């Protein structure tokens, strides 16, 4: 039998790197790639394009929502911190 795939991609467990980005956005409410990069780069060695790529992937996965109507684009978590934490236990 084939393993059953999770029907809701937003319920997928975020990776450690994705959790780091989510925690910044949960603290701030929302942010641009540049803002997330600046906070993240204080904690670890990371490139701007790496953060950008992660945030694009996270948007596709349903972990982030992107407001493309403004420049620079603003990202916010798609789900509450408590919801994601509950899914991870």
C-alpha positions in Angstrom: 0.0 0.0 0.0 1.2 3.5 -0.8 1.7 5.9 2.1 -1.2 8.3 2.2 -0.1 11.9 1.5 -1.3 14.7 3.8 -4.2 16.3 2.0 -3.5 19.8 3.4 0.0 21.1 2.4 -0.3 23.9 5.1 -0.3 21.1 7.7 3.1 19.9 6.7 5.7 20.3 9.4 8.0 23.3 8.8 11.7 22.6 8.6 14.1 24.2 11.1 15.0 26.9 8.6 11.3 27.6 7.9 10.6 27.7 11.7 13.3 30.4 12.0 11.7 32.5 9.4 8.2 31.9 10.8 9.3 32.9 14.3 10.5 36.3 13.0 7.3 36.9 11.2 5.2 35.8 14.2 7.1 38.3 16.3 6.8 41.1 13.8 3.3 40.3 12.4 4.6 40.6 8.8 7.8 41.6 6.9 9.6 42.0 3.7 12.4 39.5 2.6 14.9 42.2 3.5 13.5 42.7 7.0 13.5 38.9 7.6 17.0 38.6 6.2 18.4 41.4 8.5 17.0 39.7 11.6 18.1 36.2 10.5 21.6 37.3 9.5 22.2 38.6 13.1 21.7 35.0 14.3 23.3 33.0 11.6 25.3 33.1 8.4 22.7 33.4 5.6 22.5 35.0 2.2 19.7 37.3 1.0 18.9 35.1 -2.0 18.6 32.1 0.3 16.0 33.8 2.5 14.2 34.9 -0.6 14.1 31.4 -2.0 12.9 29.9 1.3 10.1 32.5 1.6 9.0 31.7 -2.0 8.9 28.0 -1.2 7.1 28.6 2.0 4.5 30.6 0.1 4.0 27.7 -2.3 3.7 25.3 0.6 1.0 27.5 2.2 3.1 28.5 5.2 3.3 32.1 4.3 0.9 34.6 2.6 2.3 37.2 0.2 0.9 40.6 -0.5 2.1 41.3 -4.0 0.0 44.4 -4.4 2.7 46.5 -2.7 6.5 46.9 -3.3 8.5 45.5 -1.7 6.2 42.5 -1.2 5.1 41.8 2.4 4.9 38.3 3.8 2.9 37.1 6.8 2.4 33.7 8.4 -0.5 31.8 7.0 -1.3 30.2 10.3 -1.0 31.1 14.0 2.0 30.1 16.0 -0.1 28.0 18.3 -1.7 26.1 15.4 1.7 25.2 13.9 3.1 24.2 17.3 0.1 22.0 17.9 0.7 20.2 14.6 4.3 19.6 15.5 3.7 17.6 18.7 
